[in-house]
């Protein structure tokens, strides 16, 4: 399996959150709703200069049946 590349929207969003994490959330949530842990597909680390670094880290608790991933 090849590493999951961040889509362009994720790269742009990372620039707004330097030094943090960028989470991919499954579908089915209302806009602005808090995501339960099982709805988090995984995350990318964001460097202090707002760039995604390292590989995508999948969430082992993610439930793809209840929270299907959104198409990239």
mmCIF file as Biopython writes it, N, C-alpha, C and O atoms, coordinates in Angstrom:
data_model
#
loop_
_atom_site.group_PDB
_atom_site.id
_atom_site.type_symbol
_atom_site.label_atom_id
_atom_site.label_alt_id
_atom_site.label_comp_id
_atom_site.label_asym_id
_atom_site.label_entity_id
_atom_site.label_seq_id
_atom_site.pdbx_PDB_ins_code
_atom_site.Cartn_x
_atom_site.Cartn_y
_atom_site.Cartn_z
_atom_site.occupancy
_atom_site.B_iso_or_equiv
_atom_site.auth_seq_id
_atom_site.auth_asym_id
_atom_site.pdbx_PDB_model_num
ATOM 1   N N  . UNK A ? 1  ? 0.849   -1.187 0.000  1.0 0.0 1  A 1 
ATOM 2   C CA . UNK A ? 1  ? 0.000   0.000  0.000  1.0 0.0 1  A 1 
ATOM 3   C C  . UNK A ? 1  ? 0.888   1.242  0.000  1.0 0.0 1  A 1 
ATOM 4   O O  . UNK A ? 1  ? 1.801   1.350  0.819  1.0 0.0 1  A 1 
ATOM 5   N N  . UNK A ? 2  ? 0.631   2.171  -0.904 1.0 0.0 2  A 1 
ATOM 6   C CA . UNK A ? 2  ? 1.424   3.392  -0.953 1.0 0.0 2  A 1 
ATOM 7   C C  . UNK A ? 2  ? 0.922   4.382  0.094  1.0 0.0 2  A 1 
ATOM 8   O O  . UNK A ? 2  ? -0.242  4.336  0.493  1.0 0.0 2  A 1 
ATOM 9   N N  . UNK A ? 3  ? 1.811   5.283  0.538  1.0 0.0 3  A 1 
ATOM 10  C CA . UNK A ? 3  ? 1.387   6.267  1.538  1.0 0.0 3  A 1 
ATOM 11  C C  . UNK A ? 3  ? 0.278   7.161  0.996  1.0 0.0 3  A 1 
ATOM 12  O O  . UNK A ? 3  ? 0.213   7.436  -0.202 1.0 0.0 3  A 1 
ATOM 13  N N  . UNK A ? 4  ? -0.582  7.605  1.890  1.0 0.0 4  A 1 
ATOM 14  C CA . UNK A ? 4  ? -1.696  8.477  1.512  1.0 0.0 4  A 1 
ATOM 15  C C  . UNK A ? 4  ? -1.176  9.906  1.376  1.0 0.0 4  A 1 
ATOM 16  O O  . UNK A ? 4  ? -0.696  10.498 2.343  1.0 0.0 4  A 1 
ATOM 17  N N  . UNK A ? 5  ? -1.277  10.446 0.179  1.0 0.0 5  A 1 
ATOM 18  C CA . UNK A ? 5  ? -0.840  11.818 -0.067 1.0 0.0 5  A 1 
ATOM 19  C C  . UNK A ? 5  ? -1.940  12.787 0.345  1.0 0.0 5  A 1 
ATOM 20  O O  . UNK A ? 5  ? -3.118  12.527 0.102  1.0 0.0 5  A 1 
ATOM 21  N N  . UNK A ? 6  ? -1.567  13.902 0.965  1.0 0.0 6  A 1 
ATOM 22  C CA . UNK A ? 6  ? -2.584  14.885 1.326  1.0 0.0 6  A 1 
ATOM 23  C C  . UNK A ? 6  ? -3.148  15.572 0.088  1.0 0.0 6  A 1 
ATOM 24  O O  . UNK A ? 6  ? -2.391  15.944 -0.808 1.0 0.0 6  A 1 
ATOM 25  N N  . UNK A ? 7  ? -4.475  15.747 0.025  1.0 0.0 7  A 1 
ATOM 26  C CA . UNK A ? 7  ? -5.054  16.467 -1.114 1.0 0.0 7  A 1 
ATOM 27  C C  . UNK A ? 7  ? -4.700  17.962 -1.031 1.0 0.0 7  A 1 
ATOM 28  O O  . UNK A ? 7  ? -4.322  18.449 0.035  1.0 0.0 7  A 1 
ATOM 29  N N  . UNK A ? 8  ? -4.819  18.683 -2.141 1.0 0.0 8  A 1 
ATOM 30  C CA . UNK A ? 8  ? -4.480  20.116 -2.147 1.0 0.0 8  A 1 
ATOM 31  C C  . UNK A ? 8  ? -5.187  20.916 -1.044 1.0 0.0 8  A 1 
ATOM 32  O O  . UNK A ? 8  ? -4.585  21.816 -0.458 1.0 0.0 8  A 1 
ATOM 33  N N  . UNK A ? 9  ? -6.436  20.602 -0.760 1.0 0.0 9  A 1 
ATOM 34  C CA . UNK A ? 9  ? -7.153  21.348 0.291  1.0 0.0 9  A 1 
ATOM 35  C C  . UNK A ? 9  ? -6.501  21.135 1.654  1.0 0.0 9  A 1 
ATOM 36  O O  . UNK A ? 9  ? -6.468  22.053 2.473  1.0 0.0 9  A 1 
ATOM 37  N N  . UNK A ? 10 ? -5.981  19.931 1.905  1.0 0.0 10 A 1 
ATOM 38  C CA . UNK A ? 10 ? -5.315  19.651 3.178  1.0 0.0 10 A 1 
ATOM 39  C C  . UNK A ? 10 ? -4.007  20.426 3.284  1.0 0.0 10 A 1 
ATOM 40  O O  . UNK A ? 10 ? -3.663  20.936 4.350  1.0 0.0 10 A 1 
ATOM 41  N N  . UNK A ? 11 ? -3.287  20.511 2.181  1.0 0.0 11 A 1 
ATOM 42  C CA . UNK A ? 11 ? -2.031  21.264 2.176  1.0 0.0 11 A 1 
ATOM 43  C C  . UNK A ? 11 ? -2.297  22.737 2.487  1.0 0.0 11 A 1 
ATOM 44  O O  . UNK A ? 11 ? -1.562  23.355 3.257  1.0 0.0 11 A 1 
ATOM 45  N N  . UNK A ? 12 ? -3.348  23.294 1.889  1.0 0.0 12 A 1 
ATOM 46  C CA . UNK A ? 12 ? -3.717  24.692 2.151  1.0 0.0 12 A 1 
ATOM 47  C C  . UNK A ? 12 ? -4.157  24.881 3.600  1.0 0.0 12 A 1 
ATOM 48  O O  . UNK A ? 12 ? -3.815  25.885 4.225  1.0 0.0 12 A 1 
ATOM 49  N N  . UNK A ? 13 ? -4.908  23.931 4.135  1.0 0.0 13 A 1 
ATOM 50  C CA . UNK A ? 13 ? -5.394  24.030 5.518  1.0 0.0 13 A 1 
ATOM 51  C C  . UNK A ? 13 ? -4.236  23.919 6.511  1.0 0.0 13 A 1 
ATOM 52  O O  . UNK A ? 13 ? -4.249  24.580 7.549  1.0 0.0 13 A 1 
ATOM 53  N N  . UNK A ? 14 ? -3.245  23.097 6.204  1.0 0.0 14 A 1 
ATOM 54  C CA . UNK A ? 14 ? -2.090  22.933 7.089  1.0 0.0 14 A 1 
ATOM 55  C C  . UNK A ? 14 ? -1.371  24.260 7.314  1.0 0.0 14 A 1 
ATOM 56  O O  . UNK A ? 14 ? -0.868  24.517 8.408  1.0 0.0 14 A 1 
ATOM 57  N N  . UNK A ? 15 ? -1.323  25.098 6.291  1.0 0.0 15 A 1 
ATOM 58  C CA . UNK A ? 15 ? -0.656  26.394 6.411  1.0 0.0 15 A 1 
ATOM 59  C C  . UNK A ? 15 ? -1.301  27.269 7.483  1.0 0.0 15 A 1 
ATOM 60  O O  . UNK A ? 15 ? -0.656  28.170 8.020  1.0 0.0 15 A 1 
ATOM 61  N N  . UNK A ? 16 ? -2.567  27.009 7.795  1.0 0.0 16 A 1 
ATOM 62  C CA . UNK A ? 16 ? -3.297  27.787 8.810  1.0 0.0 16 A 1 
ATOM 63  C C  . UNK A ? 16 ? -3.083  27.246 10.223 1.0 0.0 16 A 1 
ATOM 64  O O  . UNK A ? 16 ? -3.520  27.863 11.194 1.0 0.0 16 A 1 
ATOM 65  N N  . UNK A ? 17 ? -2.404  26.079 10.345 1.0 0.0 17 A 1 
ATOM 66  C CA . UNK A ? 17 ? -2.256  25.410 11.649 1.0 0.0 17 A 1 
ATOM 67  C C  . UNK A ? 17 ? -0.819  24.956 11.889 1.0 0.0 17 A 1 
ATOM 68  O O  . UNK A ? 17 ? -0.571  23.774 12.123 1.0 0.0 17 A 1 
ATOM 69  N N  . UNK A ? 18 ? 0.142   25.906 11.830 1.0 0.0 18 A 1 
ATOM 70  C CA . UNK A ? 18 ? 1.535   25.511 12.019 1.0 0.0 18 A 1 
ATOM 71  C C  . UNK A ? 18 ? 1.754   24.879 13.396 1.0 0.0 18 A 1 
ATOM 72  O O  . UNK A ? 18 ? 1.160   25.287 14.395 1.0 0.0 18 A 1 
ATOM 73  N N  . UNK A ? 19 ? 2.628   23.869 13.412 1.0 0.0 19 A 1 
ATOM 74  C CA . UNK A ? 19 ? 3.003   23.236 14.667 1.0 0.0 19 A 1 
ATOM 75  C C  . UNK A ? 19 ? 1.937   22.333 15.265 1.0 0.0 19 A 1 
ATOM 76  O O  . UNK A ? 19 ? 2.006   21.999 16.447 1.0 0.0 19 A 1 
ATOM 77  N N  . UNK A ? 20 ? 0.957   21.934 14.473 1.0 0.0 20 A 1 
ATOM 78  C CA . UNK A ? 20 ? -0.135  21.114 14.997 1.0 0.0 20 A 1 
ATOM 79  C C  . UNK A ? 20 ? -0.345  19.856 14.175 1.0 0.0 20 A 1 
ATOM 80  O O  . UNK A ? 20 ? 0.591   19.281 13.621 1.0 0.0 20 A 1 
ATOM 81  N N  . UNK A ? 21 ? -1.586  19.452 14.115 1.0 0.0 21 A 1 
ATOM 82  C CA . UNK A ? 21 ? -1.989  18.261 13.369 1.0 0.0 21 A 1 
ATOM 83  C C  . UNK A ? 21 ? -3.165  18.608 12.475 1.0 0.0 21 A 1 
ATOM 84  O O  . UNK A ? 21 ? -3.986  19.460 12.814 1.0 0.0 21 A 1 
ATOM 85  N N  . UNK A ? 22 ? -3.240  17.949 11.346 1.0 0.0 22 A 1 
ATOM 86  C CA . UNK A ? 22 ? -4.363  18.112 10.431 1.0 0.0 22 A 1 
ATOM 87  C C  . UNK A ? 22 ? -5.078  16.769 10.357 1.0 0.0 22 A 1 
ATOM 88  O O  . UNK A ? 22 ? -4.488  15.767 9.953  1.0 0.0 22 A 1 
ATOM 89  N N  . UNK A ? 23 ? -6.341  16.753 10.746 1.0 0.0 23 A 1 
ATOM 90  C CA . UNK A ? 23 ? -7.109  15.515 10.835 1.0 0.0 23 A 1 
ATOM 91  C C  . UNK A ? 23 ? -8.033  15.363 9.638  1.0 0.0 23 A 1 
ATOM 92  O O  . UNK A ? 23 ? -8.657  16.325 9.193  1.0 0.0 23 A 1 
ATOM 93  N N  . UNK A ? 24 ? -8.111  14.140 9.124  1.0 0.0 24 A 1 
ATOM 94  C CA . UNK A ? 24 ? -9.098  13.821 8.105  1.0 0.0 24 A 1 
ATOM 95  C C  . UNK A ? 24 ? -10.287 13.194 8.826  1.0 0.0 24 A 1 
ATOM 96  O O  . UNK A ? 24 ? -10.137 12.216 9.559  1.0 0.0 24 A 1 
ATOM 97  N N  . UNK A ? 25 ? -11.472 13.768 8.607  1.0 0.0 25 A 1 
ATOM 98  C CA . UNK A ? 25 ? -12.694 13.328 9.280  1.0 0.0 25 A 1 
ATOM 99  C C  . UNK A ? 25 ? -13.604 12.653 8.257  1.0 0.0 25 A 1 
ATOM 100 O O  . UNK A ? 25 ? -13.764 13.140 7.138  1.0 0.0 25 A 1 
ATOM 101 N N  . UNK A ? 26 ? -14.194 11.534 8.650  1.0 0.0 26 A 1 
ATOM 102 C CA . UNK A ? 26 ? -15.133 10.824 7.779  1.0 0.0 26 A 1 
ATOM 103 C C  . UNK A ? 26 ? -16.386 11.645 7.544  1.0 0.0 26 A 1 
ATOM 104 O O  . UNK A ? 26 ? -16.587 12.675 8.189  1.0 0.0 26 A 1 
ATOM 105 N N  . UNK A ? 27 ? -17.226 11.200 6.631  1.0 0.0 27 A 1 
ATOM 106 C CA . UNK A ? 27 ? -18.438 11.924 6.289  1.0 0.0 27 A 1 
ATOM 107 C C  . UNK A ? 27 ? -19.574 11.662 7.267  1.0 0.0 27 A 1 
ATOM 108 O O  . UNK A ? 27 ? -19.455 10.837 8.173  1.0 0.0 27 A 1 
ATOM 109 N N  . UNK A ? 28 ? -20.654 12.360 7.075  1.0 0.0 28 A 1 
ATOM 110 C CA . UNK A ? 28 ? -21.856 12.155 7.868  1.0 0.0 28 A 1 
ATOM 111 C C  . UNK A ? 28 ? -21.999 13.076 9.062  1.0 0.0 28 A 1 
ATOM 112 O O  . UNK A ? 28 ? -22.959 12.948 9.822  1.0 0.0 28 A 1 
ATOM 113 N N  . UNK A ? 29 ? -21.071 14.000 9.245  1.0 0.0 29 A 1 
ATOM 114 C CA . UNK A ? 29 ? -21.174 14.948 10.360 1.0 0.0 29 A 1 
ATOM 115 C C  . UNK A ? 29 ? -21.722 16.281 9.855  1.0 0.0 29 A 1 
ATOM 116 O O  . UNK A ? 29 ? -21.471 16.679 8.718  1.0 0.0 29 A 1 
ATOM 117 N N  . UNK A ? 30 ? -22.466 16.953 10.709 1.0 0.0 30 A 1 
ATOM 118 C CA . UNK A ? 30 ? -22.922 18.302 10.378 1.0 0.0 30 A 1 
ATOM 119 C C  . UNK A ? 30 ? -21.717 19.240 10.409 1.0 0.0 30 A 1 
ATOM 120 O O  . UNK A ? 30 ? -20.789 19.045 11.194 1.0 0.0 30 A 1 
ATOM 121 N N  . UNK A ? 31 ? -21.738 20.245 9.562  1.0 0.0 31 A 1 
ATOM 122 C CA . UNK A ? 31 ? -20.654 21.225 9.535  1.0 0.0 31 A 1 
ATOM 123 C C  . UNK A ? 31 ? -20.488 21.846 10.908 1.0 0.0 31 A 1 
ATOM 124 O O  . UNK A ? 31 ? -21.466 22.271 11.523 1.0 0.0 31 A 1 
ATOM 125 N N  . UNK A ? 32 ? -19.273 21.901 11.386 1.0 0.0 32 A 1 
ATOM 126 C CA . UNK A ? 32 ? -18.984 22.509 12.677 1.0 0.0 32 A 1 
ATOM 127 C C  . UNK A ? 32 ? -19.199 21.588 13.865 1.0 0.0 32 A 1 
ATOM 128 O O  . UNK A ? 32 ? -18.912 21.978 14.996 1.0 0.0 32 A 1 
ATOM 129 N N  . UNK A ? 33 ? -19.696 20.376 13.643 1.0 0.0 33 A 1 
ATOM 130 C CA . UNK A ? 33 ? -19.928 19.439 14.744 1.0 0.0 33 A 1 
ATOM 131 C C  . UNK A ? 33 ? -18.598 18.860 15.217 1.0 0.0 33 A 1 
ATOM 132 O O  . UNK A ? 33 ? -17.666 18.681 14.432 1.0 0.0 33 A 1 
ATOM 133 N N  . UNK A ? 34 ? -18.529 18.574 16.501 1.0 0.0 34 A 1 
ATOM 134 C CA . UNK A ? 34 ? -17.339 17.912 17.045 1.0 0.0 34 A 1 
ATOM 135 C C  . UNK A ? 34 ? -17.301 16.480 16.522 1.0 0.0 34 A 1 
ATOM 136 O O  . UNK A ? 34 ? -18.324 15.795 16.493 1.0 0.0 34 A 1 
ATOM 137 N N  . UNK A ? 35 ? -16.134 16.039 16.117 1.0 0.0 35 A 1 
ATOM 138 C CA . UNK A ? 35 ? -15.982 14.685 15.568 1.0 0.0 35 A 1 
ATOM 139 C C  . UNK A ? 35 ? -15.660 13.706 16.692 1.0 0.0 35 A 1 
ATOM 140 O O  . UNK A ? 35 ? -14.707 13.915 17.444 1.0 0.0 35 A 1 
ATOM 141 N N  . UNK A ? 36 ? -16.444 12.644 16.810 1.0 0.0 36 A 1 
ATOM 142 C CA . UNK A ? 36 ? -16.087 11.618 17.786 1.0 0.0 36 A 1 
ATOM 143 C C  . UNK A ? 36 ? -14.822 10.889 17.320 1.0 0.0 36 A 1 
ATOM 144 O O  . UNK A ? 36 ? -14.537 10.879 16.123 1.0 0.0 36 A 1 
ATOM 145 N N  . UNK A ? 37 ? -14.065 10.287 18.221 1.0 0.0 37 A 1 
ATOM 146 C CA . UNK A ? 37 ? -12.805 9.634  17.829 1.0 0.0 37 A 1 
ATOM 147 C C  . UNK A ? 37 ? -12.949 8.613  16.703 1.0 0.0 37 A 1 
ATOM 148 O O  . UNK A ? 37 ? -12.051 8.485  15.871 1.0 0.0 37 A 1 
ATOM 149 N N  . UNK A ? 38 ? -14.065 7.888  16.666 1.0 0.0 38 A 1 
ATOM 150 C CA . UNK A ? 38 ? -14.223 6.865  15.637 1.0 0.0 38 A 1 
ATOM 151 C C  . UNK A ? 38 ? -14.548 7.455  14.263 1.0 0.0 38 A 1 
ATOM 152 O O  . UNK A ? 38 ? -14.600 6.717  13.279 1.0 0.0 38 A 1 
ATOM 153 N N  . UNK A ? 39 ? -14.768 8.782  14.178 1.0 0.0 39 A 1 
ATOM 154 C CA . UNK A ? 39 ? -15.000 9.452  12.898 1.0 0.0 39 A 1 
ATOM 155 C C  . UNK A ? 39 ? -13.710 10.020 12.304 1.0 0.0 39 A 1 
ATOM 156 O O  . UNK A ? 39 ? -13.715 10.506 11.173 1.0 0.0 39 A 1 
ATOM 157 N N  . UNK A ? 40 ? -12.604 9.964  13.054 1.0 0.0 40 A 1 
ATOM 158 C CA . UNK A ? 40 ? -11.325 10.482 12.588 1.0 0.0 40 A 1 
ATOM 159 C C  . UNK A ? 40 ? -10.624 9.393  11.772 1.0 0.0 40 A 1 
ATOM 160 O O  . UNK A ? 40 ? -10.249 8.347  12.301 1.0 0.0 40 A 1 
ATOM 161 N N  . UNK A ? 41 ? -10.456 9.659  10.478 1.0 0.0 41 A 1 
ATOM 162 C CA . UNK A ? 41 ? -9.801  8.697  9.588  1.0 0.0 41 A 1 
ATOM 163 C C  . UNK A ? 41 ? -8.325  8.580  9.952  1.0 0.0 41 A 1 
ATOM 164 O O  . UNK A ? 41 ? -7.769  7.483  9.975  1.0 0.0 41 A 1 
ATOM 165 N N  . UNK A ? 42 ? -7.701  9.712  10.235 1.0 0.0 42 A 1 
ATOM 166 C CA . UNK A ? 42 ? -6.286  9.749  10.594 1.0 0.0 42 A 1 
ATOM 167 C C  . UNK A ? 42 ? -5.785  11.183 10.556 1.0 0.0 42 A 1 
ATOM 168 O O  . UNK A ? 42 ? -6.576  12.125 10.500 1.0 0.0 42 A 1 
ATOM 169 N N  . UNK A ? 43 ? -4.451  11.345 10.586 1.0 0.0 43 A 1 
ATOM 170 C CA . UNK A ? 43 ? -3.901  12.693 10.681 1.0 0.0 43 A 1 
ATOM 171 C C  . UNK A ? 43 ? -2.535  12.797 10.017 1.0 0.0 43 A 1 
ATOM 172 O O  . UNK A ? 43 ? -1.828  11.808 9.822  1.0 0.0 43 A 1 
ATOM 173 N N  . UNK A ? 44 ? -2.195  14.038 9.679  1.0 0.0 44 A 1 
ATOM 174 C CA . UNK A ? 44 ? -0.858  14.397 9.228  1.0 0.0 44 A 1 
ATOM 175 C C  . UNK A ? 44 ? -0.276  15.381 10.238 1.0 0.0 44 A 1 
ATOM 176 O O  . UNK A ? 44 ? -1.006  16.225 10.758 1.0 0.0 44 A 1 
ATOM 177 N N  . UNK A ? 45 ? 1.013   15.293 10.523 1.0 0.0 45 A 1 
ATOM 178 C CA . UNK A ? 45 ? 1.716   16.252 11.374 1.0 0.0 45 A 1 
ATOM 179 C C  . UNK A ? 45 ? 2.006   17.488 10.541 1.0 0.0 45 A 1 
ATOM 180 O O  . UNK A ? 45 ? 2.342   17.391 9.361  1.0 0.0 45 A 1 
ATOM 181 N N  . UNK A ? 46 ? 1.872   18.659 11.169 1.0 0.0 46 A 1 
ATOM 182 C CA . UNK A ? 46 ? 2.139   19.936 10.500 1.0 0.0 46 A 1 
ATOM 183 C C  . UNK A ? 46 ? 3.348   20.576 11.160 1.0 0.0 46 A 1 
ATOM 184 O O  . UNK A ? 46 ? 3.378   20.736 12.380 1.0 0.0 46 A 1 
ATOM 185 N N  . UNK A ? 47 ? 4.343   20.942 10.366 1.0 0.0 47 A 1 
ATOM 186 C CA . UNK A ? 47 ? 5.563   21.562 10.890 1.0 0.0 47 A 1 
ATOM 187 C C  . UNK A ? 47 ? 5.288   22.986 11.367 1.0 0.0 47 A 1 
ATOM 188 O O  . UNK A ? 47 ? 4.216   23.545 11.133 1.0 0.0 47 A 1 
ATOM 189 N N  . UNK A ? 48 ? 6.283   23.554 12.041 1.0 0.0 48 A 1 
ATOM 190 C CA . UNK A ? 48 ? 6.142   24.921 12.548 1.0 0.0 48 A 1 
ATOM 191 C C  . UNK A ? 48 ? 5.989   25.956 11.445 1.0 0.0 48 A 1 
ATOM 192 O O  . UNK A ? 48 ? 5.532   27.072 11.694 1.0 0.0 48 A 1 
ATOM 193 N N  . UNK A ? 49 ? 6.373   25.584 10.218 1.0 0.0 49 A 1 
ATOM 194 C CA . UNK A ? 49 ? 6.192   26.526 9.107  1.0 0.0 49 A 1 
ATOM 195 C C  . UNK A ? 49 ? 4.951   26.210 8.273  1.0 0.0 49 A 1 
ATOM 196 O O  . UNK A ? 49 ? 4.802   26.725 7.165  1.0 0.0 49 A 1 
ATOM 197 N N  . UNK A ? 50 ? 4.048   25.356 8.808  1.0 0.0 50 A 1 
ATOM 198 C CA . UNK A ? 50 ? 2.757   25.105 8.168  1.0 0.0 50 A 1 
ATOM 199 C C  . UNK A ? 50 ? 2.766   24.110 7.026  1.0 0.0 50 A 1 
ATOM 200 O O  . UNK A ? 50 ? 1.864   24.119 6.189  1.0 0.0 50 A 1 
ATOM 201 N N  . UNK A ? 51 ? 3.774   23.253 6.979  1.0 0.0 51 A 1 
ATOM 202 C CA . UNK A ? 51 ? 3.848   22.240 5.919  1.0 0.0 51 A 1 
ATOM 203 C C  . UNK A ? 51 ? 3.599   20.852 6.515  1.0 0.0 51 A 1 
ATOM 204 O O  . UNK A ? 51 ? 4.034   20.556 7.628  1.0 0.0 51 A 1 
ATOM 205 N N  . UNK A ? 52 ? 2.898   20.008 5.761  1.0 0.0 52 A 1 
ATOM 206 C CA . UNK A ? 52 ? 2.661   18.639 6.203  1.0 0.0 52 A 1 
ATOM 207 C C  . UNK A ? 52 ? 3.984   17.882 6.130  1.0 0.0 52 A 1 
ATOM 208 O O  . UNK A ? 52 ? 4.678   17.911 5.114  1.0 0.0 52 A 1 
ATOM 209 N N  . UNK A ? 53 ? 4.320   17.201 7.233  1.0 0.0 53 A 1 
ATOM 210 C CA . UNK A ? 53 ? 5.566   16.435 7.297  1.0 0.0 53 A 1 
ATOM 211 C C  . UNK A ? 53 ? 5.246   14.998 7.713  1.0 0.0 53 A 1 
ATOM 212 O O  . UNK A ? 53 ? 4.324   14.750 8.489  1.0 0.0 53 A 1 
ATOM 213 N N  . UNK A ? 54 ? 6.007   14.087 7.194  1.0 0.0 54 A 1 
ATOM 214 C CA . UNK A ? 54 ? 5.809   12.689 7.564  1.0 0.0 54 A 1 
ATOM 215 C C  . UNK A ? 54 ? 4.617   12.077 6.856  1.0 0.0 54 A 1 
ATOM 216 O O  . UNK A ? 54 ? 3.934   12.717 6.056  1.0 0.0 54 A 1 
ATOM 217 N N  . UNK A ? 55 ? 4.395   10.822 7.179  1.0 0.0 55 A 1 
ATOM 218 C CA . UNK A ? 55 ? 3.328   10.048 6.546  1.0 0.0 55 A 1 
ATOM 219 C C  . UNK A ? 55 ? 1.999   10.238 7.266  1.0 0.0 55 A 1 
ATOM 220 O O  . UNK A ? 55 ? 1.954   10.629 8.432  1.0 0.0 55 A 1 
ATOM 221 N N  . UNK A ? 56 ? 0.928   9.955  6.552  1.0 0.0 56 A 1 
ATOM 222 C CA . UNK A ? 56 ? -0.414  9.943  7.126  1.0 0.0 56 A 1 
ATOM 223 C C  . UNK A ? 56 ? -0.457  8.858  8.196  1.0 0.0 56 A 1 
ATOM 224 O O  . UNK A ? 56 ? 0.023   7.746  7.978  1.0 0.0 56 A 1 
ATOM 225 N N  . UNK A ? 57 ? -1.027  9.180  9.342  1.0 0.0 57 A 1 
ATOM 226 C CA . UNK A ? 57 ? -1.132  8.220  10.448 1.0 0.0 57 A 1 
ATOM 227 C C  . UNK A ? 57 ? -2.591  7.813  10.566 1.0 0.0 57 A 1 
ATOM 228 O O  . UNK A ? 57 ? -3.417  8.606  11.019 1.0 0.0 57 A 1 
ATOM 229 N N  . UNK A ? 58 ? -2.928  6.581  10.164 1.0 0.0 58 A 1 
ATOM 230 C CA . UNK A ? 58 ? -4.326  6.150  10.254 1.0 0.0 58 A 1 
ATOM 231 C C  . UNK A ? 58 ? -4.750  5.932  11.705 1.0 0.0 58 A 1 
ATOM 232 O O  . UNK A ? 58 ? -3.943  5.556  12.555 1.0 0.0 58 A 1 
ATOM 233 N N  . UNK A ? 59 ? -6.005  6.170  11.962 1.0 0.0 59 A 1 
ATOM 234 C CA . UNK A ? 59 ? -6.588  5.987  13.294 1.0 0.0 59 A 1 
ATOM 235 C C  . UNK A ? 59 ? -7.112  4.553  13.395 1.0 0.0 59 A 1 
ATOM 236 O O  . UNK A ? 59 ? -8.028  4.192  12.658 1.0 0.0 59 A 1 
ATOM 237 N N  . UNK A ? 60 ? -6.558  3.729  14.284 1.0 0.0 60 A 1 
ATOM 238 C CA . UNK A ? 60 ? -7.025  2.344  14.390 1.0 0.0 60 A 1 
ATOM 239 C C  . UNK A ? 60 ? -8.458  2.231  14.912 1.0 0.0 60 A 1 
ATOM 240 O O  . UNK A ? 60 ? -9.086  1.182  14.770 1.0 0.0 60 A 1 
ATOM 241 N N  . UNK A ? 61 ? -8.978  3.301  15.513 1.0 0.0 61 A 1 
ATOM 242 C CA . UNK A ? 61 ? -10.352 3.294  16.036 1.0 0.0 61 A 1 
ATOM 243 C C  . UNK A ? 61 ? -11.382 3.800  15.035 1.0 0.0 61 A 1 
ATOM 244 O O  . UNK A ? 61 ? -12.578 3.816  15.328 1.0 0.0 61 A 1 
ATOM 245 N N  . UNK A ? 62 ? -10.927 4.214  13.857 1.0 0.0 62 A 1 
ATOM 246 C CA . UNK A ? 62 ? -11.833 4.751  12.839 1.0 0.0 62 A 1 
ATOM 247 C C  . UNK A ? 62 ? -12.845 3.696  12.411 1.0 0.0 62 A 1 
ATOM 248 O O  . UNK A ? 62 ? -12.486 2.543  12.170 1.0 0.0 62 A 1 
ATOM 249 N N  . UNK A ? 63 ? -14.118 4.099  12.316 1.0 0.0 63 A 1 
ATOM 250 C CA . UNK A ? 63 ? -15.213 3.204  11.907 1.0 0.0 63 A 1 
ATOM 251 C C  . UNK A ? 63 ? -15.703 3.629  10.523 1.0 0.0 63 A 1 
ATOM 252 O O  . UNK A ? 63 ? -16.543 4.523  10.419 1.0 0.0 63 A 1 
ATOM 253 N N  . UNK A ? 64 ? -15.185 2.994  9.444  1.0 0.0 64 A 1 
ATOM 254 C CA . UNK A ? 64 ? -15.555 3.407  8.084  1.0 0.0 64 A 1 
ATOM 255 C C  . UNK A ? 64 ? -16.991 3.069  7.708  1.0 0.0 64 A 1 
ATOM 256 O O  . UNK A ? 64 ? -17.528 3.633  6.755  1.0 0.0 64 A 1 
ATOM 257 N N  . UNK A ? 65 ? -17.604 2.179  8.426  1.0 0.0 65 A 1 
ATOM 258 C CA . UNK A ? 65 ? -19.005 1.848  8.142  1.0 0.0 65 A 1 
ATOM 259 C C  . UNK A ? 65 ? -19.917 2.999  8.589  1.0 0.0 65 A 1 
ATOM 260 O O  . UNK A ? 65 ? -20.793 3.437  7.844  1.0 0.0 65 A 1 
ATOM 261 N N  . UNK A ? 66 ? -19.698 3.467  9.788  1.0 0.0 66 A 1 
ATOM 262 C CA . UNK A ? 66 ? -20.535 4.554  10.329 1.0 0.0 66 A 1 
ATOM 263 C C  . UNK A ? 66 ? -20.136 5.926  9.785  1.0 0.0 66 A 1 
ATOM 264 O O  . UNK A ? 66 ? -20.983 6.801  9.606  1.0 0.0 66 A 1 
ATOM 265 N N  . UNK A ? 67 ? -18.844 6.104  9.524  1.0 0.0 67 A 1 
ATOM 266 C CA . UNK A ? 67 ? -18.320 7.417  9.076  1.0 0.0 67 A 1 
ATOM 267 C C  . UNK A ? 67 ? -17.513 7.229  7.793  1.0 0.0 67 A 1 
ATOM 268 O O  . UNK A ? 67 ? -16.286 7.317  7.837  1.0 0.0 67 A 1 
ATOM 269 N N  . UNK A ? 68 ? -18.158 6.973  6.648  1.0 0.0 68 A 1 
ATOM 270 C CA . UNK A ? 68 ? -17.402 6.711  5.408  1.0 0.0 68 A 1 
ATOM 271 C C  . UNK A ? 68 ? -16.506 7.889  5.028  1.0 0.0 68 A 1 
ATOM 272 O O  . UNK A ? 68 ? -16.880 9.052  5.183  1.0 0.0 68 A 1 
ATOM 273 N N  . UNK A ? 69 ? -15.315 7.559  4.527  1.0 0.0 69 A 1 
ATOM 274 C CA . UNK A ? 69 ? -14.379 8.602  4.119  1.0 0.0 69 A 1 
ATOM 275 C C  . UNK A ? 69 ? -14.959 9.414  2.972  1.0 0.0 69 A 1 
ATOM 276 O O  . UNK A ? 69 ? -15.637 8.880  2.095  1.0 0.0 69 A 1 
ATOM 277 N N  . UNK A ? 70 ? -14.687 10.687 2.991  1.0 0.0 70 A 1 
ATOM 278 C CA . UNK A ? 70 ? -15.127 11.566 1.902  1.0 0.0 70 A 1 
ATOM 279 C C  . UNK A ? 70 ? -14.185 11.368 0.715  1.0 0.0 70 A 1 
ATOM 280 O O  . UNK A ? 70 ? -12.987 11.167 0.917  1.0 0.0 70 A 1 
ATOM 281 N N  . UNK A ? 71 ? -14.689 11.418 -0.501 1.0 0.0 71 A 1 
ATOM 282 C CA . UNK A ? 71 ? -13.799 11.295 -1.661 1.0 0.0 71 A 1 
ATOM 283 C C  . UNK A ? 71 ? -12.845 12.470 -1.708 1.0 0.0 71 A 1 
ATOM 284 O O  . UNK A ? 71 ? -13.222 13.600 -1.397 1.0 0.0 71 A 1 
ATOM 285 N N  . UNK A ? 72 ? -11.603 12.203 -2.098 1.0 0.0 72 A 1 
ATOM 286 C CA . UNK A ? 72 ? -10.592 13.273 -2.183 1.0 0.0 72 A 1 
ATOM 287 C C  . UNK A ? 72 ? -10.761 14.068 -3.448 1.0 0.0 72 A 1 
ATOM 288 O O  . UNK A ? 72 ? -10.004 15.007 -3.693 1.0 0.0 72 A 1 
#
